[in-house]
Amino acid sequence: MTPIDSSDEPEEALFVPHTELSADALRGVVESFVLREGTDYGEREFSLEQKLAHVYRQLERGEARIVFDPNTETIDIISTQARGSSAARTPSPRSKPE
């Protein structure tokens, strides 16, 4: 019988408080998110700086959180607000241990 290697089991995603990142790291995470988002903003165009400011405000208000997935070694920003069926696709990461 072969022992089970626990490293093969998926690890839970972790929330990363935005306040724990340096200003440069936070900007990099938010900028990467905004640039890959591909959201259609309708008739009004927003500059990169406006989009960044919007995400920063959401992080500050707790409407969005940064999440790190150790399985894929990726970081993302997710909404904490339920929005119809998208809430079902939102991962349920655990808080980062203190």
Steps between C-alpha positions, in 0.01 A plus 500: 500500500642839400469796738280783381698810410307790651669742257274355227192631679381843386574780743238754597526849357603777740369852538781754500413827676579784260652690791776236528634571151746775418365785287688367196381142550140614549510710186642205307219269618227757432646602164529138389138441599371811322695429181377142469146574616372587152183655639283705269434828676223600260493839328742663741870426477712492816873560514731245658542728802121524544465124482782455752340753736169316477661169602699668781172642636337157485792350693489777762122457548528123523296452181789311340781285634833374374527122488807281443458148361803292605403222256542719195724757671271776373350803663164654420249752628150378572180678592362445847155601373265230373404577142247251372656178375857633521491445876490126436825520303681707762762292682470469876853565622580500867652800670875518516620382842628774726 
